[in-house]
Amino acid sequence: MTSEELILTQAQELRRGTVVLACLALLEEPQYGYALLETLNDAGVTVDGNTLYPLLRRLEKQGLLTSEWNTDESRPRKFYRVSPEGSQVRARLVREWRDLVTSISRLTKEA
Amino acid sequence: MTPTTLTERYVHEVVRRIPADQRDDVAAELRATIADTIDARDPDGRGAAEREVLTEMGDPIRLAARYADRPLALIGPDLYPAYIRLLGVLLAAVLPVVTVISVVVDVLDGDSLGAVIGAALGTVLTVGAQFIAWLTLVFALAERFGKRRGAARGAGSWTPDQLPEAADSGSRTAAIGGLAVDALILGLIVWQHTAKPYVTDGGERLSVLDPALWTGWMWPVLAGLAGLVVLGVLRTATGRWTTPLVAAYAAANALFALPMAWILHSRQFFDSDFLADLGGLVAPDAFYTVTALGVLAVSAHDVYKRVREWRA
């Protein structure tokens, strides 16, 4: 494995947990799967559809998201939004994230 | 949308692998999502885009596993250590014992040597395959339907007490090997007596060893050999030699070796009819002396090795 490949693999590991946080942040407004995927990728949080769509259902099952079918348009779509519990979890995760950023920046400055 | 489109076939392949109560909902969402993606890529026609989008969604089995939150492994990391440990015990300790028992039964039935060896190989293959198959099935079911993650899995907790003794693997192999040799000698002695494998030109069946021994010295020899086999099994099961085990091993070895040496020394070993049919073959004195001393030396060496393993 070249160092470039190693960096890509490790970066992917670093990003893995951030998708959940980004979803919880973005879904303050109701959104459907594909539009959310586009928004995330535009924002620099790269994720594949085959990861994101099952993830949304899992978060719904855990009670962090709620969902509703919108049949107003010709193509019915399932819209997700954050539940009250999801908001609490997001607040805690944001704090975790800030602590991590602080710790890592302190560590990397000393190094 | 006709049911034969690629998308429809793909959605069907995914949802038939997830729980029934979620199928319709996941199918509807997948259809809409795939259609949204295709429209964004190729707003006009629906040619290459559909194929491309489905390729990116990937293997339906993988996607279904993600929807059902199911592991993509037959036996996952939680159960793997327990699985490997149990498989090792079954194949290294239980399988040899089962094979020896089946060989002894065949020998008592008076089967020929070839049939006994064939049956032993068959036992190793079929029983070994059964062990692997059933153990794997049970663990795969536990993986699939057992509790996900969490400390509730008793099999997952490991303590340093489970570490094997450092010298264990070598002495264990030696113990299993010794056990197999003892069982083979025991089997051969019983077999030559019950099957009378030697056939004279006149069609008379003879045993190789003197049948008169069965009213005398053969019994301590057999008891000693049986004792050695049992002790070998116990050693394999407990993992090391304990004081009582080593003492019993020495006693069983003496029970086997001393009468055997006496039988050889006093020329009671071969059936005289068997020797006569071989053309009046007379083994030289040295043969009996050397063999008798050889039996004593091998037994003494075995006991010495066990004592060293026990003290190590």
Interface residues (C-beta under 8 A of the other chain):
Chain A: Y32 G33 Y34 A35 E38 D48 G49 N50 T51 Y53 P54 L55 R57 R58 K61 W69 R75 P76 R77 K78
Chain B: Q22 D25 V26 A28 E29 L30 A32 T33 A35 D36 T37 A40 E56 M57 G58 R62 L63 R66 Y67 D69
